[in-house]
Amino acid sequence: MPATTAIALLKLFLLGPLAYLIDLASAPLSPLFPFPLATTLHAARVGLAYKGRVKALGFDGAMNARGRGVEWAGYLVMCWGGSFITSFLQQTPPPQLLSPLPWLNYLSIYLFVSNPGIVSLLPSPAILDTLLPIIDGLTRSFPISGAVLSTSSHPNPAVRSSLMFQLLCGGLSASGGGLAATTLNVFNPEWRLSTPPILFSGILGSLDFIAGCSAAAIFGFLTASHPAYLPWIHAARALIPNGQEKPATTTGDALMTVLGARSVVVLFLSIVYASRAFVMHWYPMLVASQPKSSLGAVREKSARDADRIIPVKEKKRA
């Protein structure tokens, strides 16, 4: 299949629908609920994860006894930790402190999804992780692309010229909430500092950060966010047929528009999170359900080999 045909099919069946979904998620839901679908989905997804972790650890009753303020604050740390960290690194005010609308958006959604009647109807975390990788990819694509765009146009030339800082902010924007929540132990009504999990949790535990950095690199490459990408961009244009003709809606050396690059990021992250759900939840069950006949066959073969070897040794002794 020619490369141009493959690219056209990819845009038609995957990137096009994802771009439409991103456009839909960027707009307010309705005049009565003037909050974007993206932030609403993020609030619901994090709310389910936070409430599920609290219940799994057995702190639900203690959290209610301590007061809803502790629970709400822990939830907001998990939601906004990445935004606060990247804003601190870029020396800009977090957007959540500039308007009351994010507070209304996130707290109202959390009150809804944490309602006992709603929680009782929800499937297990394994089912949610399996069904919602595209939601996870969509909600993370906005902060990752925002971190890349803000660092690439930062007024400080040291920030603007650092590719490492750009990738670091992309990774932290996707993983900072979970990192801050676990480090502060906000799932327990008695908060306390602990070792950041990214330092000891291995690849699966650090996947949000690694995937965020990788997605930031993909978005930065497609939008030419840093001069370090230019040789690779020119090589890509030379390899792809008609690659010298860039889309009319892009500017400079960019291979794609911001919307197009964001749709690629959503696709990449969806694949990553779907793979993690399989490895974490379903692969161990598949291994455990495998019949032990294969192991028995190996032992039987070893016994037969031993039977062949022993008589030979006995003949040599004789």
Contacts in CASP RR format, 6 or more apart in sequence:
PFRMAT RR
TARGET T0000
AUTHOR 0000-0000-0000
METHOD contacts of the structure
MODEL  1
MPATTAIALLKLFLLGPLAYLIDLASAPLSPLFPFPLATTLHAARVGLAY
KGRVKALGFDGAMNARGRGVEWAGYLVMCWGGSFITSFLQQTPPPQLLSP
LPWLNYLSIYLFVSNPGIVSLLPSPAILDTLLPIIDGLTRSFPISGAVLS
TSSHPNPAVRSSLMFQLLCGGLSASGGGLAATTLNVFNPEWRLSTPPILF
SGILGSLDFIAGCSAAAIFGFLTASHPAYLPWIHAARALIPNGQEKPATT
TGDALMTVLGARSVVVLFLSIVYASRAFVMHWYPMLVASQPKSSLGAVRE
KSARDADRIIPVKEKKRA
2 241 0 8 1.000
3 240 0 8 1.000
3 241 0 8 1.000
4 240 0 8 1.000
4 241 0 8 1.000
4 242 0 8 1.000
7 240 0 8 1.000
14 263 0 8 1.000
14 267 0 8 1.000
15 260 0 8 1.000
15 263 0 8 1.000
15 264 0 8 1.000
15 267 0 8 1.000
16 263 0 8 1.000
18 263 0 8 1.000
18 266 0 8 1.000
18 267 0 8 1.000
19 259 0 8 1.000
19 260 0 8 1.000
19 262 0 8 1.000
19 263 0 8 1.000
21 138 0 8 1.000
21 266 0 8 1.000
22 138 0 8 1.000
22 141 0 8 1.000
22 259 0 8 1.000
22 262 0 8 1.000
22 263 0 8 1.000
22 266 0 8 1.000
23 259 0 8 1.000
24 37 0 8 1.000
25 36 0 8 1.000
25 37 0 8 1.000
25 38 0 8 1.000
25 41 0 8 1.000
25 138 0 8 1.000
25 142 0 8 1.000
26 36 0 8 1.000
26 37 0 8 1.000
26 38 0 8 1.000
26 142 0 8 1.000
27 36 0 8 1.000
27 37 0 8 1.000
28 34 0 8 1.000
28 35 0 8 1.000
28 36 0 8 1.000
29 35 0 8 1.000
29 36 0 8 1.000
29 37 0 8 1.000
29 40 0 8 1.000
33 40 0 8 1.000
34 101 0 8 1.000
35 101 0 8 1.000
35 104 0 8 1.000
35 105 0 8 1.000
38 138 0 8 1.000
38 139 0 8 1.000
38 142 0 8 1.000
39 102 0 8 1.000
39 105 0 8 1.000
39 106 0 8 1.000
40 105 0 8 1.000
40 109 0 8 1.000
41 135 0 8 1.000
41 138 0 8 1.000
41 139 0 8 1.000
42 79 0 8 1.000
42 139 0 8 1.000
43 79 0 8 1.000
43 105 0 8 1.000
43 106 0 8 1.000
43 109 0 8 1.000
43 110 0 8 1.000
44 109 0 8 1.000
44 112 0 8 1.000
44 113 0 8 1.000
45 132 0 8 1.000
45 135 0 8 1.000
45 136 0 8 1.000
45 139 0 8 1.000
46 75 0 8 1.000
46 78 0 8 1.000
46 79 0 8 1.000
47 75 0 8 1.000
47 78 0 8 1.000
47 79 0 8 1.000
47 109 0 8 1.000
47 110 0 8 1.000
47 113 0 8 1.000
47 114 0 8 1.000
48 113 0 8 1.000
48 122 0 8 1.000
48 128 0 8 1.000
49 78 0 8 1.000
49 125 0 8 1.000
50 74 0 8 1.000
50 75 0 8 1.000
50 78 0 8 1.000
50 110 0 8 1.000
50 181 0 8 1.000
50 187 0 8 1.000
51 75 0 8 1.000
51 113 0 8 1.000
51 114 0 8 1.000
51 119 0 8 1.000
52 125 0 8 1.000
53 187 0 8 1.000
54 60 0 8 1.000
54 63 0 8 1.000
54 71 0 8 1.000
54 187 0 8 1.000
57 187 0 8 1.000
57 188 0 8 1.000
59 187 0 8 1.000
59 188 0 8 1.000
59 189 0 8 1.000
62 188 0 8 1.000
62 189 0 8 1.000
63 70 0 8 1.000
63 71 0 8 1.000
63 189 0 8 1.000
64 71 0 8 1.000
65 189 0 8 1.000
66 189 0 8 1.000
67 189 0 8 1.000
70 189 0 8 1.000
70 191 0 8 1.000
71 189 0 8 1.000
72 107 0 8 1.000
72 110 0 8 1.000
73 186 0 8 1.000
74 181 0 8 1.000
74 184 0 8 1.000
74 186 0 8 1.000
74 187 0 8 1.000
75 106 0 8 1.000
75 110 0 8 1.000
75 186 0 8 1.000
76 106 0 8 1.000
76 107 0 8 1.000
77 177 0 8 1.000
77 180 0 8 1.000
77 181 0 8 1.000
77 184 0 8 1.000
77 186 0 8 1.000
78 177 0 8 1.000
78 178 0 8 1.000
78 180 0 8 1.000
78 181 0 8 1.000
78 186 0 8 1.000
79 106 0 8 1.000
79 177 0 8 1.000
80 94 0 8 1.000
80 96 0 8 1.000
80 102 0 8 1.000
80 106 0 8 1.000
80 177 0 8 1.000
81 176 0 8 1.000
81 177 0 8 1.000
81 178 0 8 1.000
81 179 0 8 1.000
81 180 0 8 1.000
81 181 0 8 1.000
82 143 0 8 1.000
82 172 0 8 1.000
82 173 0 8 1.000
82 174 0 8 1.000
82 175 0 8 1.000
82 176 0 8 1.000
82 177 0 8 1.000
82 179 0 8 1.000
82 180 0 8 1.000
83 94 0 8 1.000
83 95 0 8 1.000
83 96 0 8 1.000
83 143 0 8 1.000
83 173 0 8 1.000
84 94 0 8 1.000
84 96 0 8 1.000
84 180 0 8 1.000
85 172 0 8 1.000
85 173 0 8 1.000
85 176 0 8 1.000
85 177 0 8 1.000
85 179 0 8 1.000
85 180 0 8 1.000
86 143 0 8 1.000
86 147 0 8 1.000
86 169 0 8 1.000
86 170 0 8 1.000
86 172 0 8 1.000
86 173 0 8 1.000
87 93 0 8 1.000
87 94 0 8 1.000
87 95 0 8 1.000
88 94 0 8 1.000
89 165 0 8 1.000
89 168 0 8 1.000
89 169 0 8 1.000
89 172 0 8 1.000
90 150 0 8 1.000
90 151 0 8 1.000
90 154 0 8 1.000
90 159 0 8 1.000
90 169 0 8 1.000
91 156 0 8 1.000
92 150 0 8 1.000
95 102 0 8 1.000
96 102 0 8 1.000
96 103 0 8 1.000
112 118 0 8 1.000
113 119 0 8 1.000
122 128 0 8 1.000
123 131 0 8 1.000
126 277 0 8 1.000
126 280 0 8 1.000
126 281 0 8 1.000
126 282 0 8 1.000
129 273 0 8 1.000
129 276 0 8 1.000
129 277 0 8 1.000
129 280 0 8 1.000
129 281 0 8 1.000
130 274 0 8 1.000
130 277 0 8 1.000
130 278 0 8 1.000
130 281 0 8 1.000
130 282 0 8 1.000
133 269 0 8 1.000
133 270 0 8 1.000
133 271 0 8 1.000
133 272 0 8 1.000
133 273 0 8 1.000
133 274 0 8 1.000
133 277 0 8 1.000
134 266 0 8 1.000
134 270 0 8 1.000
136 269 0 8 1.000
136 270 0 8 1.000
136 273 0 8 1.000
137 265 0 8 1.000
137 266 0 8 1.000
137 269 0 8 1.000
137 270 0 8 1.000
137 273 0 8 1.000
138 266 0 8 1.000
140 173 0 8 1.000
140 174 0 8 1.000
140 212 0 8 1.000
140 215 0 8 1.000
140 269 0 8 1.000
141 215 0 8 1.000
141 262 0 8 1.000
141 265 0 8 1.000
141 266 0 8 1.000
141 269 0 8 1.000
142 262 0 8 1.000
143 170 0 8 1.000
143 173 0 8 1.000
143 174 0 8 1.000
144 170 0 8 1.000
144 171 0 8 1.000
144 173 0 8 1.000
144 174 0 8 1.000
144 212 0 8 1.000
144 215 0 8 1.000
144 216 0 8 1.000
144 219 0 8 1.000
144 265 0 8 1.000
145 219 0 8 1.000
145 258 0 8 1.000
145 261 0 8 1.000
145 262 0 8 1.000
145 265 0 8 1.000
146 173 0 8 1.000
147 166 0 8 1.000
147 169 0 8 1.000
147 170 0 8 1.000
147 171 0 8 1.000
147 172 0 8 1.000
147 173 0 8 1.000
147 216 0 8 1.000
148 166 0 8 1.000
148 169 0 8 1.000
148 170 0 8 1.000
148 216 0 8 1.000
148 219 0 8 1.000
148 220 0 8 1.000
148 223 0 8 1.000
148 225 0 8 1.000
149 223 0 8 1.000
149 225 0 8 1.000
149 258 0 8 1.000
150 169 0 8 1.000
151 159 0 8 1.000
151 160 0 8 1.000
151 162 0 8 1.000
151 165 0 8 1.000
151 166 0 8 1.000
151 169 0 8 1.000
151 225 0 8 1.000
152 160 0 8 1.000
152 166 0 8 1.000
152 220 0 8 1.000
152 225 0 8 1.000
152 226 0 8 1.000
153 160 0 8 1.000
154 160 0 8 1.000
159 165 0 8 1.000
163 226 0 8 1.000
163 228 0 8 1.000
166 216 0 8 1.000
166 220 0 8 1.000
166 225 0 8 1.000
166 226 0 8 1.000
167 213 0 8 1.000
167 216 0 8 1.000
167 217 0 8 1.000
168 213 0 8 1.000
169 216 0 8 1.000
170 212 0 8 1.000
170 213 0 8 1.000
170 215 0 8 1.000
170 216 0 8 1.000
171 208 0 8 1.000
171 209 0 8 1.000
171 210 0 8 1.000
171 211 0 8 1.000
171 212 0 8 1.000
171 213 0 8 1.000
171 215 0 8 1.000
171 216 0 8 1.000
172 179 0 8 1.000
172 209 0 8 1.000
173 212 0 8 1.000
174 208 0 8 1.000
174 209 0 8 1.000
174 211 0 8 1.000
174 212 0 8 1.000
174 215 0 8 1.000
175 198 0 8 1.000
175 206 0 8 1.000
175 208 0 8 1.000
175 209 0 8 1.000
175 212 0 8 1.000
176 208 0 8 1.000
176 209 0 8 1.000
178 208 0 8 1.000
179 196 0 8 1.000
179 197 0 8 1.000
179 198 0 8 1.000
179 208 0 8 1.000
179 209 0 8 1.000
181 187 0 8 1.000
182 194 0 8 1.000
182 196 0 8 1.000
182 197 0 8 1.000
183 193 0 8 1.000
183 194 0 8 1.000
183 195 0 8 1.000
183 196 0 8 1.000
183 197 0 8 1.000
184 191 0 8 1.000
184 192 0 8 1.000
184 193 0 8 1.000
184 194 0 8 1.000
185 191 0 8 1.000
185 192 0 8 1.000
185 193 0 8 1.000
185 194 0 8 1.000
197 205 0 8 1.000
197 206 0 8 1.000
198 205 0 8 1.000
198 206 0 8 1.000
198 209 0 8 1.000
203 210 0 8 1.000
204 276 0 8 1.000
204 279 0 8 1.000
204 280 0 8 1.000
207 272 0 8 1.000
207 276 0 8 1.000
211 268 0 8 1.000
211 269 0 8 1.000
211 272 0 8 1.000
211 273 0 8 1.000
212 269 0 8 1.000
214 268 0 8 1.000
215 265 0 8 1.000
215 268 0 8 1.000
215 269 0 8 1.000
218 261 0 8 1.000
218 264 0 8 1.000
218 265 0 8 1.000
218 268 0 8 1.000
219 225 0 8 1.000
219 261 0 8 1.000
219 262 0 8 1.000
219 264 0 8 1.000
219 265 0 8 1.000
220 226 0 8 1.000
220 229 0 8 1.000
220 261 0 8 1.000
221 229 0 8 1.000
221 232 0 8 1.000
221 233 0 8 1.000
221 255 0 8 1.000
222 254 0 8 1.000
222 255 0 8 1.000
222 256 0 8 1.000
222 260 0 8 1.000
222 261 0 8 1.000
222 264 0 8 1.000
223 254 0 8 1.000
223 255 0 8 1.000
223 256 0 8 1.000
223 257 0 8 1.000
223 258 0 8 1.000
223 261 0 8 1.000
224 230 0 8 1.000
224 233 0 8 1.000
224 252 0 8 1.000
224 253 0 8 1.000
224 254 0 8 1.000
224 255 0 8 1.000
229 253 0 8 1.000
230 253 0 8 1.000
233 253 0 8 1.000
233 255 0 8 1.000
234 253 0 8 1.000
236 243 0 8 1.000
236 255 0 8 1.000
237 243 0 8 1.000
237 244 0 8 1.000
237 246 0 8 1.000
237 255 0 8 1.000
238 244 0 8 1.000
246 252 0 8 1.000
246 254 0 8 1.000
246 255 0 8 1.000
247 256 0 8 1.000
247 257 0 8 1.000
249 257 0 8 1.000
250 256 0 8 1.000
250 257 0 8 1.000
254 261 0 8 1.000
255 261 0 8 1.000
256 264 0 8 1.000
END
